Amino acid sequence: MIDVLVVFAAQTVTAAIPLVFASMGGTLSERSGVATIALEGYLLVGALAAAIGALATGSAVVALGAALVAGAAAGAIFAFTVNTLRASSIVAGVAVNLAAAAGARVALELLYGSASNSPPLLAAAARTGSLERVALLDAILQPTFILAVLAALGVHAFFARTVAGLRTTAAGEHPAACRAQGIDVATVRWRALVAGGAVCALGGAHLTLLQHEFVAFMSGGRGFLALAAVILGGWSPGRVALAAIAIGSLSALDATLAGRGAVPSALLHALPYALTLLAVTVRIGGTRSPRALGTL
Amino acid sequence: MSRYPRARVALLAVLASAIVVNSVIALAGAQPADIVGRMLSGTLGNPYGLGQWLARATPLMLTGASVALALRAGLFNVGAEGQVTAGVLAAAVAGAALPAATPAWLAVPAAALAAAAAGALLGGLCGWLRGRFGAHEVVSTLMTNGLMAVLATWLYGGVLRDGAQVSTRPILGAARVPTLDRIAPLFRGSSLNATVLLALAIPFVVDRWLLRTSAGLRVRAVGDSHESARAVGISVSATYTKTMAIAGALAGLAATHFVLGVKGAAEDGLGAGVGFAGLAVAVIAQGRALGLVAAALLMALLAQGGLVVGAVVPADVLVVVQAVVLVAAAAVAVRWHAPRSVNP
């Protein structure tokens, strides 16, 4: 029994890490008043960049750094589209997801000659002769876990303790009032969206490092699950992180129970979506979205 | 108002896509002119390519019309993806469940109706949640996408699985929509089927309905200003429900192409992507019926063209171009979707 619980806990941590990163990125972006359905694309971009970084250097740190940079770049593209070109954030989000999925496959084909997956990270690291770092890659679960905790604490502190966080919230609640106060709403949103993309992309890096390769479409809908966590958590970082962990535990439960047939796995996978549908319907706990969300 | 005038945005988009395409083609070590030539001759230059191109455009016209209709009521139907999945499921189940003696004139509409009804149910639910509870349709439709994906994987892997096949039990032969090579033998071998005729008609029918009926007027009134619509006695929530139900039905009808036309059965992933592509089609079309057809043809040309040149450059290059075109259209469309200033 203890064994099962330990396995379940480990699997929850593993499944929750990318969701925590993505939902923290989503919280950062959406609190600034821009609906962000691009999380799925950010995850893919981060996963691809991590694979490229790891394959080039064999270093997990470089992989994470590459994901961070690529995510920030994707966030900047999204911000340019929404803020500067004034495109609808929903359309821009769909475009980012579309471009990320297709662009990742183009990059895979050009770099590694296959549109479906990258070479295994292990083999590449072995080729560069750094086997000890491969062991590091293996244990990367710990570093990404710590980073995810830091990301959640950081986003919480940002909104609770800093002026910039307050301005971001204000930009999401009442952009017109912000402008009257002399706050440059566009700049505030630019920063939030770029940071959101970067944080979210770390979740993609986790996926790549965990699976030792990049696979096309490997985000597998986690971006939308993370969006569900943002909504279920009422855009409040602490509660969003809890929601992400809860959603992660559902898929861990599925993995733990696999083959035992106790609960149909479809039910577990459907639960986050159904709960979110319920949450936006009955407004659990009186939470509401940033007021300016959806007007762009 | 955008800092960038329309013409400059459009120019920017053309430049951006040209740079993306050219650099990728160059990276792959090919000649851009050669690639464009191959793409056009492979799609427009021969009957088979032409057939495949039109076949690819067929579901996009339907999902495009779905998203465009919802936009007229001020609603963003990001759920066409899940509505197509629901339609595919329903068409496959209904098509296989029909009694063996059912004549074609009954079997095809029955299966198509099942697909439309499944999409309508899903879309209508989101419209109702929006009208009755204020649940934002972008969130609810994204969640129904997730729900449908989970449900489809579960059903296709379980009860609907046909023995060792990955697909469902084949539908009744009489429920198959004929391929078009009977009328035009030229298209032999391509996936083009009679659904394309329905798909070509739908945007114009929807347009007429919007312009010439009182129900259509209510949809437009709610989209222009839901406060004013409410003030003159239009039930905004009922309009949301009905509009999203019809939008869902249109997306669900895409299953007619996939299940009744092309496959004769359903499987996991059938029709994936056409929902989001439909959103692109609707945004590029900027609310005009002819625009929907043209935008669907453009997106299909890029998708099919990608496959044609796939041997030389990665096929997905042209999907990236689709995304760039989409962003440009959205930026140009700033004014067009302006009525939507409602709070979630």
HADDOCK unambig.tbl for C-alpha pairs under 7 A between the chains (distance, minus, plus):
assign (segid A and resid 81 and name CA) (segid B and resid 327 and name CA) 6.92 0.50 0.50
assign (segid A and resid 85 and name CA) (segid B and resid 2 and name CA) 6.27 0.50 0.50
assign (segid A and resid 85 and name CA) (segid B and resid 4 and name CA) 6.63 0.50 0.50
assign (segid A and resid 85 and name CA) (segid B and resid 331 and name CA) 5.38 0.50 0.50
assign (segid A and resid 86 and name CA) (segid B and resid 2 and name CA) 5.89 0.50 0.50
assign (segid A and resid 86 and name CA) (segid B and resid 331 and name CA) 5.77 0.50 0.50
assign (segid A and resid 86 and name CA) (segid B and resid 334 and name CA) 6.58 0.50 0.50
assign (segid A and resid 87 and name CA) (segid B and resid 327 and name CA) 6.82 0.50 0.50
assign (segid A and resid 87 and name CA) (segid B and resid 330 and name CA) 4.90 0.50 0.50
assign (segid A and resid 87 and name CA) (segid B and resid 331 and name CA) 4.24 0.50 0.50
assign (segid A and resid 87 and name CA) (segid B and resid 334 and name CA) 6.15 0.50 0.50
assign (segid A and resid 88 and name CA) (segid B and resid 330 and name CA) 6.35 0.50 0.50
assign (segid A and resid 91 and name CA) (segid B and resid 330 and name CA) 6.68 0.50 0.50
assign (segid A and resid 92 and name CA) (segid B and resid 327 and name CA) 5.99 0.50 0.50
assign (segid A and resid 94 and name CA) (segid B and resid 276 and name CA) 6.98 0.50 0.50
assign (segid A and resid 95 and name CA) (segid B and resid 323 and name CA) 4.79 0.50 0.50
assign (segid A and resid 95 and name CA) (segid B and resid 326 and name CA) 6.49 0.50 0.50
assign (segid A and resid 95 and name CA) (segid B and resid 327 and name CA) 6.49 0.50 0.50
assign (segid A and resid 98 and name CA) (segid B and resid 323 and name CA) 6.17 0.50 0.50
assign (segid A and resid 99 and name CA) (segid B and resid 319 and name CA) 6.80 0.50 0.50
assign (segid A and resid 99 and name CA) (segid B and resid 320 and name CA) 4.78 0.50 0.50
assign (segid A and resid 99 and name CA) (segid B and resid 323 and name CA) 5.58 0.50 0.50
assign (segid A and resid 102 and name CA) (segid B and resid 316 and name CA) 5.01 0.50 0.50
assign (segid A and resid 102 and name CA) (segid B and resid 317 and name CA) 6.93 0.50 0.50
assign (segid A and resid 102 and name CA) (segid B and resid 319 and name CA) 5.94 0.50 0.50
assign (segid A and resid 102 and name CA) (segid B and resid 320 and name CA) 6.01 0.50 0.50
assign (segid A and resid 103 and name CA) (segid B and resid 316 and name CA) 6.78 0.50 0.50
assign (segid A and resid 103 and name CA) (segid B and resid 317 and name CA) 6.89 0.50 0.50
assign (segid A and resid 103 and name CA) (segid B and resid 320 and name CA) 6.18 0.50 0.50
assign (segid A and resid 105 and name CA) (segid B and resid 316 and name CA) 6.67 0.50 0.50
assign (segid A and resid 106 and name CA) (segid B and resid 314 and name CA) 5.46 0.50 0.50
assign (segid A and resid 106 and name CA) (segid B and resid 316 and name CA) 5.85 0.50 0.50
assign (segid A and resid 106 and name CA) (segid B and resid 317 and name CA) 6.24 0.50 0.50
assign (segid A and resid 109 and name CA) (segid B and resid 314 and name CA) 6.48 0.50 0.50
assign (segid A and resid 110 and name CA) (segid B and resid 28 and name CA) 6.56 0.50 0.50
assign (segid A and resid 266 and name CA) (segid B and resid 150 and name CA) 6.08 0.50 0.50
assign (segid A and resid 266 and name CA) (segid B and resid 151 and name CA) 6.70 0.50 0.50
assign (segid A and resid 266 and name CA) (segid B and resid 154 and name CA) 5.95 0.50 0.50
assign (segid A and resid 269 and name CA) (segid B and resid 150 and name CA) 6.59 0.50 0.50
assign (segid A and resid 270 and name CA) (segid B and resid 147 and name CA) 5.52 0.50 0.50
assign (segid A and resid 270 and name CA) (segid B and resid 150 and name CA) 6.17 0.50 0.50
assign (segid A and resid 273 and name CA) (segid B and resid 143 and name CA) 5.07 0.50 0.50
assign (segid A and resid 273 and name CA) (segid B and resid 146 and name CA) 6.34 0.50 0.50
assign (segid A and resid 273 and name CA) (segid B and resid 147 and name CA) 6.12 0.50 0.50
assign (segid A and resid 277 and name CA) (segid B and resid 140 and name CA) 5.69 0.50 0.50
assign (segid A and resid 277 and name CA) (segid B and resid 143 and name CA) 6.46 0.50 0.50
assign (segid A and resid 280 and name CA) (segid B and resid 135 and name CA) 5.07 0.50 0.50
assign (segid A and resid 281 and name CA) (segid B and resid 129 and name CA) 6.53 0.50 0.50
assign (segid A and resid 281 and name CA) (segid B and resid 133 and name CA) 5.64 0.50 0.50
assign (segid A and resid 281 and name CA) (segid B and resid 135 and name CA) 5.04 0.50 0.50
assign (segid A and resid 291 and name CA) (segid B and resid 343 and name CA) 6.66 0.50 0.50
assign (segid A and resid 293 and name CA) (segid B and resid 344 and name CA) 6.91 0.50 0.50
assign (segid A and resid 294 and name CA) (segid B and resid 343 and name CA) 6.61 0.50 0.50
assign (segid A and resid 294 and name CA) (segid B and resid 344 and name CA) 6.14 0.50 0.50
assign (segid A and resid 295 and name CA) (segid B and resid 340 and name CA) 6.90 0.50 0.50
assign (segid A and resid 295 and name CA) (segid B and resid 341 and name CA) 5.14 0.50 0.50
assign (segid A and resid 295 and name CA) (segid B and resid 342 and name CA) 6.35 0.50 0.50
assign (segid A and resid 295 and name CA) (segid B and resid 343 and name CA) 6.67 0.50 0.50
